[in-house]
Amino acid sequence: MKRAVFTILFLAVVFMATGQERFFEFNLQPGLGVTLHSVSNANENRKHMEWLLSVESGLNYRTKNFHFDSDVNLIFGQIAKSGVKPETTQDELIVNIMPSIRIFKRSDVRLFLQSKAETRLAKGWADDQETNFLDPMFLTHTLFVGDKKFSVKLKEKNKFNLAYGLGYSFVQIITKNFIPSSEDLQTGDGEFIHGPTAVFNFKFNRSINEDVSMSLMFNNLYLMKSGFFKDTGKSRFSSMLNASLDYKIFTIQYNCRLLFDREISFKRQLNQSLVFGVKLTL
C-alpha cells in the first residue's frame, strides 16, 4: 500500500511540473523477417521456414523540467515445419515506462521512476519448467538518481537519447504455475525481491540519406539481491540490444536478449537473431 501511495504521489508531482518548451513524439515500427531452409540429399529431404516478428514502439514527452519516456519491445519467432507443431525460437515482451524530473534548476541531475514489465507471449520452457504469457512476469519498479542526455534534429532526422543512474529496485514475480527457483518465494505470493540497481538506457537513430537509415537500442538493468557480496550469483541482469540497417522498407536487423536470474534458471539465457525482412515506420 505504501509503495502504491508513493508511486501516485511521485507521478502527481512530475505531471504538475511545467515548462515553456514542450516536445511530443510517438513512433511505431513493426517488422517481419522470414528465412526458408531446404535440405535435400541422399539421406534426407526436408524444408522449414523460420520467421521473426518484431515491434518497437516509443512515446516521449518533454517539458523544461519533466520528461516522460516509454517504449515497448516485442520479439517473437518460430520455426515452422510441415506436419510438425511450430517451435518457438524467440519470445520476449518488454514494456518500459520512465518519467523523470530535474532535481536542481542549474543541474542536469534527475530523479527517475522506472517501471518495467518483462514476460513472454506464448508457451515455452525454462529448464524443465513450462512458461507462458504472464507466467512468470517480472514487474520491476526502480527509483534512481542519474543523468539524461538527448538530442533531436528534425531536419537531419537524427535522434539520441541516453539515461543512466543508480538507485533501488523492487521486483515482483507474478506467476500462475511457474515456481521461482528461490526458496524464499512461493508461487503467486506477490513478494518482492529488492536491492541496489544500476540502469543504462540508450537509443540512437540516424538517417544517412533519404533511403538509408540506421538505429540502435540498448537497455540494461542490473540488480544486486540480498547476499550479493557473499555470492555474486544473487543478482539479476536484464539486457536487450536491437540494431538495424534499413533501406526504404527493407531491413537487416540484429536482436540480442541476455537474461541472468536464478529465479528463472541457474543458466544464463541468451537469444540472438539476424534477420532480413521488411520494417515499416508508422
N, C-alpha and C positions, 0 to 999 in steps of 0.2 A: 504494500500500500504506500509506504514511504517513497519507494522508487517511482511509482506512478505519479504521485503528487510532485516529486522533484522534476520529473520529465515535463509535466504540464506547466509548471512554473517557469522552467527554462525556456520552453517554446513560447510562452506568453511574453517573456522578456525580449527574446530575439525578434519576434514578429512586431513588437512595438518600436523596434529600432528603425529610425527613418534617416534618409539621406537624400540629397538632391540628385545624385547620379543613380540611375537605375538601368539594369540590364537584364533581359529575359531571353532565354534560349531553350528550345526543345528540339531534340533530334531522335530519329528512329531509323536504324539500319538493319533490315533483315537480309540474310544471305543464305544461299544454298549451294553446296558443293556435292558432286557425285563422281564416284570413281567406279569403273567397271573392270573386274578382274576375270580373265579367262585362261584356263589351263587345259591343254589338250595334248596328250601324248599316249604312249603305248600302255601306260599304267592307269591313267585316269582321264576323265573328261568332265570338267566342272566349270561353272560360272557363278559369280556372285557380284552383287553390287553393294558398295559402301557409300552411304550418304551422310552428310553432316549439315544440320540446320543451326544457324547462329543468329542471335538477335541482340543488338546493342542499342540501348536507349538511354538518354540522359535529359535531365531537366535542371537548369541552372537559373537562379535569380539572385541578383546582387544589388544592394544599395551601398552607400558610402561605408557603413559600419556592419551591416548584416548581410550574410551570404547564405544561400540555401542551395546545396548541391545534392543531386540524386542520380542514380544510374541503375539500370537493370541489365544483367548479362545472362544470356541463356545459350547453352551449347548442348545439342542433342544429336547423337549419331548412332546409326545401326548398320549391321551387315545383313543384307537380305539374300537368302539362298532359296532356290526353288524347292518347294516341298518341306522346308525346314523353318521353324519358328525364328523370327529375326533375333539377332544377337546385338544387344546394346553395347556400344564401344565407349561412348562418352555421354554423360548426363549430369549437367550442372545448372542450377538456377540460383543466382545470387542477386539479391535486392539490397541496395545500399542507400541510406538517407543520412545526410550530414549537414545540418545547419551550424553556423558559427557566427560569433560576434567579436568585434575587436574590443580588447580589454582596455587599452590606453589610447588616447587620441593621437599621441605622437609616436606610436609604436605599431609594428605590424603583428605583434603577438596576439593570438586569437584564442578564444575558448570554443572548443568543438564538442558537439554531441553526435556521435556516430551510432546509428542503429543498422545492423546488417543481419539479413536472414539468408541462410545457406541450406539448400535441400536439393532434391532431385525430382524429376517428373514421373519416372516410370520404375518398374520393378528392377532391382539389381541385387548385388551381393557385396558384402564387406566381410572378407574372410569366409566364415561358414554361416553368417547371418544374412537373412533377407532384408533388403531395404526397399523403401517405396516413397511415394510423394508424402512429404511431411513426416516421414518415419525413417530416420530421425530428421529434425530440423534444428539447426543451431541458430539461436537468436542472441546476438551479441550487442550489448549496449556499452559504449565506450565514451567516457568523459575525459578529454585530453586537452592539454595546452600545447600550442605549436604555432607554426607559421604557414602562410599560404602565398603562393606566387601565381599570378595568372596574367594572360595577355590575349587579347582578341584583336586581330587585324582583319576587318571585314573585306577590305579591298583585295588584300592578298590571300584571303581565306585561310589564314593561319590561326591556330588556337593552341594555347598552352595553359595547363592547369596542374599545379603541384601543391599538395598539402601533406604535412608531416608533423609529428609531435609525440609526446609521451603522456601517458595517463593511466587510467584504471578501468578495467572491463568487468562486466558481469555477463556470463554466458549461460543461457537457459537451454537445456537439451529437451526438446519436445519429442516424445516418442509415443508409439502405439504398441507395436510388438517388439521393436528393436530394444535390445538390452545393452546399455553402455558398459564398457569394459571395467570402468572404475567400480570398486567395491563400495564407494561412498555414495553412489547414486542408485536409485531404484526406478524402474520403468514408470514413466508418466508422472513422477512426483513433482516435476517442475522445479527442482532445486537448481541453485546457481553455482557454477564454477566462477571464481573470480581471481584477479591478480593484476599486477602491473603490466602495461601494454605499450608496445611501440607500433605506430601507424605510419604507413607511407602509401600515398595515392598519387598517381601520375597519369596525365592524359596529354597527348600531343597529336595534332592534325596539321598537315601541310599540303597545300595544293602546289604541285610542281608546275603545272600548266593547266589549260582548260580541260584536258582529258585525263591527266595523270595526277594521282594524289597518294599520300601515304598516311597511316595512322598507327599509334602505339598507345596501349593502355596497360598499366601495371599497378595492381592493387595488392597490398600486403598488410597483414596484421599478425603480430607476434605477441603471445600472452604467456606470462610465467605463472604457472599454477603454484599452489601451496606445496612446499617441499622442493621447489625447483633447484635451490642451491645445494641440495643433497643428491638430487637426481635430475639432470637436465632434460631427461625424457618427459618430465612432468611439465609439459608446455604444449601450446597449440600454435601451429604455424599454418596460416592460410594465405595462399598466393595465387593470383591469376594474371596471366600475360596474354594479350592479344595484339598481334601485329599484322598489318595488311598493306599490300601494294595494289592499287586499283587503277584500271584503265577503263574509263567510261563505266559500264556496269559489270565488267569482268574483274575478278579479284584473285589474288594469291594470298591466302590467309593462314597464319600460324597461330595455333592456340595451345597454351600450356597451363595446366591446372595442377598445383602441388599442394598437398594437404598432409600434415602430420598431426595426429591427435589420437592418443591411446584410447579415448572413449569410443572411437570407431574401429581402430585396428592398431596393433603393435607394429605394423609395417607402414612404411611411407607410401602414400597414394600419389601416383604420378600418371597423368594422362596428357598425351601430346598428339597433335594432328597438323598436317599440312595439306590444305585442300585448294583445288582450283574450282572456281564457281562463279556465281553472279551475286552482286550485292546492290541493293537499292538504298538511296538516301531519301527519306520522306520528311 
